[in-house]
Amino acid sequence: MNNNNSALYDAIKSAEITSALVVHSSGPGFAIPIARFGRLYNSLYTPTVNRKRKINGFSQIAEVGRMQILRTPRKLALGQNEVFSLIGLDGQAIAGTRTELSPIIAGWLNTITASALKLNLAIFCRNYDVAYQEGRLLFQRKSKELGNEDAAARWFISAFICLPIARELARALIDSDPFEDGMDLSALPQIIINVHNDIDIYFSDEVFKPEQVGSKQYRVDVRNILELARLSTNRNVAIKYGRHNNIDDEYDRLALEAQISDELARLLSLKNQEGRVAYLLEMYINKPDIYSYVIDHYEDKSGFANRAIALLRNKKPSMIRNHSDGAFQVASIIAEIMRFVFPPGKERLIVALSIRLGSYNVIRHQLNGFIRRSSVLRALKSVEEIKKVLQTK
């Protein structure tokens, strides 16, 4: 070993966490632990970990944010458990392992008011009673903000559930097989709302083998995280493996067929063709899998509806991550349909669309625009009724 390598090796052996880099504005929260290697090294470094969450080295980091000095430096060693850094309620920086910090964080939870931070800290220290309360509150707020619960559920699972689940899967796999390097957390899971309106989180079957897991603590932690997701979103949440297929087993196929039959029965029960077209567009947003099947097999008895259906067959839902995406796509379709519908059919269509889809801002504004630009619609007796419907959505 040359002198330079020897000096670096000695410096790493004496490394310690001396400060925390704060990237959030103010208040308590997680920070980046900053290590120094004695007097010879002035650059900033943060410890890195392997998939077993053990410290395996250090990475140089730029000073972007506010540096907070620890009251008491914390010694580090290669191979020890992952070290975290936090800014406490008093504004002071602390550092430690999850086991060391959890009791400290638990004492903060009754004081913290920011729900997202409180939820993350509660999950970190495994205080699931607090996590359940904050999770439900966050989901309800996001549902109100987005205007639909499906989008809010996907947001909640992505923001608060996927990473803790992935960490537990990786830990469980390593615990069960000491020669296994662990799960590739870069393989992002799919979040699917299935035909039963529950949530499936699909992890790649190439990075995780469920039969390898036997850890009791893993089962407890995963069960608690899934229960947090269920109580927060009011939906059952399951871990699955492999790529999602809309009809990947007999049970799902039969359930989907039953739901398609129900939707067709509701569609056929509607008396006017404008109402049936509006129902199909609602299905496009809310139930894209069912819509894709129905639009390929449904024939209407009325001329305008069949012309609209011919257009819709070329407009399959694509890249719909949430209801807002679907609403923007449907607004584009409505603009095309309006070009070949004549009053009073246009008036009836606007009423039907407002009843079905008036809760989506982009569509409500679009329909109001059609009324303002049409001298024929403005002159019709029921325009005021249309406007009243639109304003109450």
SVG drawing of the C-alpha trace seen along z (x, -y; Angstrom):
<svg xmlns="http://www.w3.org/2000/svg" viewBox="-88 -34 92 55">
<polyline fill="none" stroke="black" stroke-width="0.4" points="0.0,0.0 1.5,-3.4 1.6,-6.4 -1.4,-8.1 -3.6,-5.0 -2.4,-4.4 -3.3,-8.0 -6.8,-7.6 -7.4,-4.3 -6.4,-5.7 -8.7,-8.7 -11.7,-6.5 -11.1,-4.5 -11.4,-7.7 -14.4,-9.1 -17.2,-10.6 -20.5,-12.4 -19.9,-16.0 -22.9,-17.8 -26.1,-17.5 -26.9,-19.1 -30.5,-20.5 -32.3,-20.7 -35.7,-21.6 -36.6,-25.1 -37.1,-25.0 -38.4,-22.9 -37.8,-19.2 -37.1,-16.6 -34.6,-14.3 -31.2,-15.7 -28.1,-14.3 -25.4,-13.0 -22.0,-14.6 -18.8,-12.9 -15.3,-14.3 -12.0,-12.5 -9.9,-14.4 -7.8,-17.4 -6.4,-16.1 -9.7,-16.1 -11.8,-19.3 -14.3,-18.1 -17.8,-17.0 -18.7,-13.3 -21.8,-11.3 -21.8,-7.6 -23.1,-5.2 -24.7,-1.8 -25.0,1.5 -28.3,3.4 -27.9,4.8 -28.1,1.3 -24.5,1.5 -22.0,-1.4 -19.7,-0.4 -18.0,-3.7 -18.3,-7.5 -19.4,-9.7 -18.3,-13.4 -21.2,-15.8 -21.7,-19.5 -22.8,-21.9 -26.2,-22.7 -28.4,-23.7 -27.9,-24.7 -25.2,-23.0 -26.1,-22.2 -23.3,-21.1 -23.9,-18.1 -23.6,-18.8 -21.7,-15.5 -19.9,-13.9 -20.8,-10.3 -18.1,-7.8 -18.5,-5.7 -17.1,-2.4 -17.3,-0.4 -19.8,2.4 -22.0,0.8 -25.7,0.3 -27.0,-2.7 -26.8,-6.0 -29.5,-8.7 -29.4,-12.4 -32.4,-14.4 -33.1,-18.0 -35.0,-17.9 -37.8,-20.0 -35.1,-22.3 -33.4,-22.8 -30.4,-20.7 -28.9,-18.0 -28.6,-14.4 -27.4,-11.3 -27.8,-7.6 -29.1,-4.2 -32.8,-3.5 -32.8,-1.7 -31.0,-4.6 -33.2,-7.3 -36.7,-5.6 -37.3,-6.2 -36.3,-9.9 -38.6,-10.4 -41.5,-8.7 -41.3,-11.5 -41.7,-14.1 -44.8,-12.8 -47.4,-14.5 -45.8,-17.9 -45.3,-17.7 -48.2,-19.1 -47.1,-18.6 -48.9,-15.5 -46.6,-14.2 -43.5,-14.6 -45.4,-13.0 -46.4,-10.0 -42.9,-9.4 -41.4,-9.7 -44.1,-7.4 -43.3,-4.8 -39.6,-5.2 -40.0,-4.4 -42.7,-1.8 -45.4,-3.8 -48.3,-2.6 -51.1,-4.0 -49.9,-7.5 -49.2,-6.5 -52.8,-5.2 -54.3,-8.6 -52.0,-10.7 -52.3,-8.5 -56.1,-8.7 -56.0,-12.5 -53.5,-12.9 -55.5,-10.7 -58.7,-12.6 -57.0,-15.9 -55.5,-14.7 -58.9,-13.2 -60.5,-16.6 -57.7,-18.3 -57.6,-16.0 -61.4,-15.5 -61.2,-11.7 -60.1,-8.9 -58.4,-6.7 -55.8,-9.3 -55.4,-10.1 -54.9,-6.3 -52.2,-6.0 -50.5,-9.2 -50.6,-7.8 -49.2,-4.4 -46.4,-5.9 -45.5,-8.6 -45.6,-6.6 -45.9,-2.9 -43.8,-1.6 -40.4,-2.5 -41.0,-1.1 -42.3,2.1 -39.3,2.3 -36.9,1.9 -38.6,4.7 -38.6,7.0 -34.9,6.3 -34.1,6.9 -36.1,10.1 -34.5,11.5 -31.0,10.8 -31.9,12.2 -33.2,15.4 -30.1,15.9 -26.8,14.5 -25.3,14.9 -28.1,12.8 -27.1,9.2 -30.7,8.1 -33.5,6.5 -32.9,3.9 -34.8,0.9 -34.4,-0.9 -37.0,1.5 -40.1,-0.7 -43.3,1.2 -46.5,0.9 -49.5,-0.5 -52.7,1.0 -56.3,0.4 -57.9,3.7 -61.4,4.6 -62.4,5.0 -61.3,1.4 -58.5,2.6 -54.8,1.9 -52.1,4.3 -48.4,3.3 -46.5,5.3 -42.8,5.9 -40.6,7.6 -40.4,11.3 -36.8,11.1 -35.6,9.3 -37.7,11.0 -38.6,14.6 -41.4,14.8 -40.6,18.4 -37.2,17.3 -38.6,15.2 -39.1,16.6 -38.3,13.7 -40.9,13.1 -40.0,9.5 -40.4,9.0 -43.9,10.4 -44.8,8.1 -43.4,5.0 -44.9,5.7 -48.3,6.5 -48.2,3.2 -47.3,1.2 -50.1,2.9 -52.5,2.3 -51.5,-1.4 -52.3,-1.5 -55.6,0.2 -56.8,-2.0 -55.6,-5.2 -57.2,-4.6 -60.1,-2.3 -58.9,0.3 -57.3,3.7 -53.6,3.6 -51.7,6.6 -48.1,7.3 -47.8,9.2 -45.0,10.3 -44.3,10.0 -45.8,7.6 -49.5,6.8 -51.9,8.4 -55.5,7.1 -56.8,10.7 -54.0,12.7 -55.9,15.5 -59.4,17.1 -60.7,15.3 -59.9,11.9 -61.3,12.9 -64.6,13.9 -64.8,10.8 -64.0,8.6 -66.7,10.3 -69.3,9.8 -68.4,6.1 -68.6,5.7 -72.1,7.2 -73.2,4.8 -71.9,1.8 -73.6,2.9 -76.9,3.3 -76.6,-0.2 -75.7,-1.6 -78.7,0.0 -81.1,-1.2 -80.4,-4.9 -83.3,-6.3 -81.6,-8.9 -78.5,-8.5 -76.8,-11.6 -77.0,-10.0 -75.4,-6.8 -72.5,-8.7 -71.9,-10.6 -71.9,-7.3 -69.3,-5.8 -67.1,-8.9 -67.4,-8.6 -66.4,-5.0 -63.3,-6.1 -62.1,-8.0 -63.2,-5.8 -63.0,-2.3 -60.6,-2.3 -60.2,1.5 -63.9,2.1 -64.4,-0.8 -61.9,0.7 -63.9,3.9 -67.3,2.3 -66.5,-0.1 -65.3,2.7 -68.5,4.7 -71.3,2.2 -73.7,1.2 -76.3,-1.5 -79.7,-1.8 -79.4,-5.6 -77.6,-7.4 -75.7,-10.1 -74.6,-7.6 -73.2,-5.2 -71.3,-7.9 -69.8,-8.9 -69.0,-5.2 -67.2,-4.9 -65.0,-7.8 -64.5,-6.4 -63.3,-3.1 -60.2,-4.9 -59.7,-6.7 -58.5,-4.1 -57.3,-5.2 -53.5,-5.6 -51.1,-6.7 -53.8,-7.4 -52.1,-7.7 -55.1,-9.3 -58.5,-10.7 -57.1,-14.1 -55.2,-12.5 -58.4,-10.8 -60.5,-14.0 -58.0,-15.9 -58.3,-13.1 -62.1,-13.0 -62.2,-16.8 -60.3,-16.4 -62.9,-13.7 -65.8,-15.9 -64.5,-18.7 -64.5,-16.3 -68.0,-15.0 -69.4,-18.5 -68.5,-19.1 -71.1,-16.7 -74.0,-17.0 -76.7,-19.6 -79.2,-21.3 -81.3,-20.3 -79.0,-17.2 -76.1,-19.4 -78.2,-20.8 -79.1,-17.4 -75.5,-16.2 -74.2,-19.2 -76.8,-18.4 -75.8,-14.7 -72.1,-15.5 -72.5,-18.0 -74.3,-15.5 -71.8,-12.7 -68.5,-14.7 -69.2,-18.1 -67.0,-17.4 -63.9,-17.6 -62.7,-21.2 -61.4,-20.9 -64.7,-19.5 -66.9,-21.9 -65.0,-24.9 -65.2,-23.3 -69.0,-22.9 -69.5,-26.4 -67.4,-27.6 -69.7,-25.7 -72.7,-27.5 -71.1,-31.0 -70.0,-30.5 -73.3,-29.2 -76.0,-31.8 -78.5,-28.9 -77.7,-27.4 -78.0,-30.8 -81.4,-31.3 -82.8,-27.9 -85.1,-27.9 -83.2,-25.3 -79.8,-27.1 -80.3,-28.5 -81.0,-24.9 -77.8,-23.8 -75.8,-26.6 -77.3,-25.7 -76.3,-22.1 -72.8,-23.1 -72.4,-25.6 -73.5,-23.0 -70.9,-20.4"/>
</svg>
